[in-house]
Amino acid sequence: MLKKILLTGAGGRLGSYLREPLTKMANELVSIDIKSEIGSLYDKETFKQIDLQDFSAIKEVSKGVDVIVHFGAIVDEAPFPKLLGPNFIGSYNIWEAGYLNNVKRIIYASSIHAVGMYPKNEFIDTEVPHRPDTFYGLAKCFTEDLGKMYFEKCGLESVHLRILSCAKVSNSRALGTWLSYDDLVHLVNRAIDTPVTGFKIVYGVSNNDRSPVDNSSASFLGYRPRDNAERFAKEILNGTYPENPGSPEVALHGGPFAATNLGESGIGGFGIIDESKTKD
C-alpha cells in the first residue's frame, strides 16, 4: 500500500474512472483539477483546485507523494499557444516537482497521436519513432521524451500510456482502438504496482481482435486486457466498408486528428459521448 498518490485531471472523463480504484492503492489520494469541484469525494480522497501551469502549487501538492498519475491536459487539438501552458509546461512542472520531491514514479496519459501519422496497416510497436499528427500529439511526444530524460538523468521512473480510444465504441476505427474503462483501470494499476519500470511506453488498448499496435515489449508490466471490441463489430460494420479507405482519417493511426488542420479541433470526429463516472 502506497502512502500517497496524486491524480491530475481528476475532473476529466478518464480521471473520473480512476479516482475510486486509486483510493484502494494508497492511504491517501490527492485529486487535483483546474475545475472548482469534482463531485462527492471517495473515502481517503481529498481535492484541490490547481492549475498545472502553477509550478509552486504543483510542487507543494506533490510533497510526500509516492506516485503521480498525470491525466490533466487539454484533450483535443488546439492552436499551439493554447496547448503550451497545460500540455507542455504543465508536464514539465509535474516532472520537475516530482524530481524535487523524490516521487518514485509518474504514470502519464500519452496518446496514439504521438505516432498518429503512421499508416493504419502498419503494425507498430512501442519503439517506433514519433510521428505526431497534431500539436496535441506533439505535446505527447514532448512529454514522453521529457520522461525518458528525467529517468536517464535523474532516475525518476515513468510509464507512458499511449491511449488509443477510451470511449464507447461508435465507429469502425474503434473496433481496433477501443480501451474499455475496466482495462484502463487495470493498465494504471499495473503501471503503479510493477516493482521496476524504468522509462516505458505501453499502448492503452483492450484485447481487440483488430488491434493495430504491438505491446509485446511492455509485457513485463503484466497488463493483460480482458475486453474485446469485436462484440460490437456486427452492429458497427453492418456489411459496409468506409466510404474512402484512402482518406487520412481512415488510413492513418491518428484517425480524425490525422485529417484535421493543425490547430483545429479533431475530437468531434470521434463521436465521443461523455460517460463520466460519478460517486454512487
C-alpha positions in Angstrom: 0.0 0.0 0.0 1.4 3.4 -1.1 1.3 6.3 1.3 0.0 8.9 -1.2 -1.0 9.1 -4.9 -1.6 12.4 -6.7 -4.1 12.3 -9.6 -4.1 15.3 -12.1 -7.1 15.8 -14.3 -9.4 14.2 -11.7 -12.4 16.2 -13.1 -12.0 14.7 -16.6 -13.8 11.7 -18.0 -11.0 9.3 -17.7 -9.9 10.7 -14.3 -13.4 10.0 -13.0 -12.9 6.3 -13.5 -9.5 6.3 -11.8 -10.4 8.1 -8.6 -12.1 5.2 -6.7 -9.6 2.5 -7.7 -6.7 4.7 -6.8 -8.0 5.1 -3.3 -7.6 1.3 -2.9 -3.9 1.5 -3.7 -2.8 4.2 -1.2 -3.5 5.6 2.2 -4.4 8.9 0.6 -5.4 10.1 -2.8 -5.0 13.8 -3.6 -7.1 14.7 -6.7 -6.5 18.0 -8.5 -8.1 19.7 -11.4 -8.4 23.2 -12.8 -12.2 22.8 -12.2 -13.5 24.2 -8.9 -15.1 20.9 -7.9 -15.3 17.3 -9.0 -18.3 16.0 -7.1 -18.6 13.9 -4.0 -15.2 12.5 -2.8 -14.4 8.9 -2.0 -13.0 7.7 1.3 -9.3 8.7 1.6 -9.6 11.2 -1.2 -9.0 15.0 -0.9 -9.4 17.6 -3.7 -7.6 20.7 -4.5 -8.2 23.2 -7.4 -4.9 23.7 -9.1 -3.7 24.9 -12.5 -1.0 22.7 -14.0 0.8 25.9 -15.0 1.3 27.0 -11.4 4.6 25.4 -10.5 4.6 26.5 -6.9 1.2 24.8 -6.3 2.3 21.6 -8.1 5.5 21.5 -6.1 3.6 21.9 -2.8 0.8 19.4 -3.6 3.3 16.7 -4.7 5.2 16.7 -1.4 5.1 13.3 0.2 3.7 11.7 -2.9 4.9 8.2 -4.0 3.3 8.2 -7.5 1.8 10.8 -9.7 -0.9 9.8 -12.2 -0.9 12.6 -14.7 -4.1 12.8 -16.7 -4.5 16.6 -16.7 -4.4 18.4 -20.1 -6.4 19.9 -22.9 -7.6 16.7 -24.6 -8.1 18.0 -28.1 -6.1 19.6 -30.9 -5.9 23.4 -30.5 -3.7 26.3 -31.5 -0.2 25.8 -30.1 -0.3 28.8 -27.7 -3.4 27.4 -26.1 -1.7 24.0 -25.6 1.6 25.4 -24.5 0.6 26.0 -20.9 -1.3 23.0 -19.8 0.1 20.3 -22.1 3.8 21.3 -22.4 4.6 23.5 -19.4 2.2 21.5 -17.2 4.1 18.3 -18.0 7.5 20.0 -17.2 6.0 21.2 -13.9 4.9 17.7 -13.0 8.3 16.1 -13.7 10.3 18.8 -12.1 8.2 18.9 -9.0 8.2 15.1 -8.9 12.0 15.1 -9.1 12.5 17.7 -6.4 10.1 15.9 -4.1 11.5 12.4 -4.6 8.4 11.0 -6.3 9.1 7.4 -7.2 7.1 7.2 -10.5 4.9 9.1 -12.8 2.1 7.5 -14.9 1.3 9.6 -17.9 -1.8 9.6 -20.2 0.0 9.8 -23.5 -1.8 9.1 -26.8 -1.7 7.3 -30.1 -1.5 10.8 -31.6 2.2 10.8 -30.7 2.5 8.3 -33.7 -0.7 9.2 -35.4 0.8 9.7 -38.9 1.8 6.0 -39.3 -0.4 4.2 -41.8 -3.1 2.1 -40.1 -2.0 -1.1 -41.9 1.5 -0.8 -40.3 1.5 -2.9 -37.1 3.5 -0.5 -34.9 5.2 -1.3 -31.6 6.2 0.9 -28.7 9.7 1.6 -30.1 8.8 3.3 -33.3 10.0 6.9 -33.8 7.5 9.7 -33.1 5.2 10.8 -35.9 2.7 13.2 -34.3 -0.5 14.1 -36.2 -1.2 17.4 -34.4 0.2 20.0 -31.9 -1.7 17.8 -29.3 0.2 14.8 -30.5 3.4 16.8 -30.4 2.8 17.5 -26.7 2.6 13.8 -26.1 5.9 13.3 -27.9 7.4 16.1 -25.8 6.3 14.5 -22.5 7.4 11.0 -23.5 10.9 12.5 -24.2 10.7 14.5 -21.0 10.0 11.3 -19.1 12.9 9.5 -20.7 15.3 12.3 -20.0 14.2 12.6 -16.3 14.7 8.8 -15.9 18.1 8.7 -17.6 19.4 11.8 -15.9 17.6 11.7 -12.6 16.3 8.2 -12.1 12.6 9.2 -12.0 10.6 6.3 -13.4 7.7 6.9 -15.7 5.2 4.8 -17.6 3.6 6.5 -20.6 0.2 5.1 -21.6 -0.4 5.7 -25.3 -4.2 5.5 -25.2 -5.8 4.8 -28.5 -9.5 5.5 -27.8 -11.1 5.1 -24.4 -14.8 5.7 -25.1 -17.9 3.9 -26.2 -17.4 2.0 -29.5 -19.2 4.0 -32.1 -17.3 3.6 -35.4 -15.2 1.1 -37.3 -11.9 2.6 -36.1 -12.8 1.9 -32.5 -13.0 -1.9 -33.3 -9.2 -1.9 -33.1 -8.5 1.1 -30.9 -11.0 0.6 -28.0 -9.8 0.7 -24.4 -12.5 -0.2 -22.0 -12.8 1.6 -18.7 -12.1 -1.6 -16.8 -9.0 -2.2 -18.9 -7.9 1.4 -18.3 -8.1 0.9 -14.6 -6.2 -2.4 -14.9 -3.5 -0.7 -17.0 -3.0 2.1 -14.5 -2.8 -0.4 -11.6 -0.1 -2.5 -13.4 1.8 0.7 -14.2 1.8 1.6 -10.5 2.4 -1.8 -8.8 5.1 -3.2 -11.1 8.2 -3.2 -8.9 10.6 -1.8 -11.6 9.6 0.0 -14.8 12.3 2.5 -15.7 11.0 4.5 -18.6 8.4 2.6 -20.6 5.8 3.3 -23.2 2.8 1.0 -23.4 -0.3 1.2 -25.6 -3.6 1.7 -23.9 -5.8 -0.7 -25.9 -8.1 -3.6 -25.0 -7.7 -7.2 -26.2 -9.3 -6.4 -29.6 -9.0 -8.8 -32.4 -8.3 -5.9 -34.7 -5.8 -4.0 -32.5 -3.2 -2.3 -34.8 -0.4 -2.0 -32.2 2.1 -4.3 -30.6 2.6 -4.2 -26.8 5.0 -7.2 -26.5 7.9 -5.1 -25.3 5.8 -3.9 -22.4 4.6 -7.4 -21.4 6.7 -7.2 -18.2 4.1 -4.8 -16.8 1.6 -7.6 -16.5 -1.1 -5.7 -18.4 -3.5 -8.4 -19.7 -6.6 -6.7 -21.0 -9.8 -8.7 -21.0 -12.3 -6.8 -23.1 -12.7 -7.1 -26.9 -14.4 -4.7 -29.2 -15.2 -7.5 -31.6 -18.6 -7.9 -29.9 -19.6 -4.6 -31.4 -18.4 -5.4 -35.0 -21.7 -6.7 -36.5 -23.6 -3.6 -35.3 -20.8 -1.1 -36.3 -19.9 -2.5 -39.7 -23.3 -3.7 -40.8 -21.8 -5.2 -44.0 -20.3 -1.8 -45.1 -16.8 -0.5 -45.8 -15.5 3.0 -45.2 -16.5 5.4 -48.0 -12.9 6.4 -48.7 -10.4 3.9 -47.3 -7.5 6.1 -48.6 -8.5 9.2 -46.6 -6.2 10.2 -43.7 -8.9 9.7 -41.1 -9.4 6.1 -42.2 -5.9 5.2 -43.3 -3.8 6.6 -40.5 -3.5 5.7 -36.9 -4.5 9.2 -35.8 -7.9 8.9 -37.3 -9.7 12.3 -37.5 -6.7 14.0 -35.8 -4.6 13.0 -38.8 -7.1 14.7 -41.2 -7.7 17.9 -39.3 -5.7 21.1 -39.9 -3.1 22.0 -37.4 -4.7 23.9 -34.5 -8.2 22.9 -35.4 -10.3 20.6 -33.1 -10.3 16.9 -34.1 -12.2 15.4 -31.3 -15.6 15.9 -32.9 -14.7 13.2 -35.5 -14.7 10.5 -32.8 -18.2 11.0 -31.7 -17.2 10.7 -28.0 -20.1 10.5 -25.5 -19.4 11.9 -22.0 -19.8 8.9 -19.8 -18.0 10.4 -16.8 -18.4 8.3 -13.6 -20.0 9.8 -10.5 -19.7 8.6 -7.0 -22.7 6.4 -6.1 
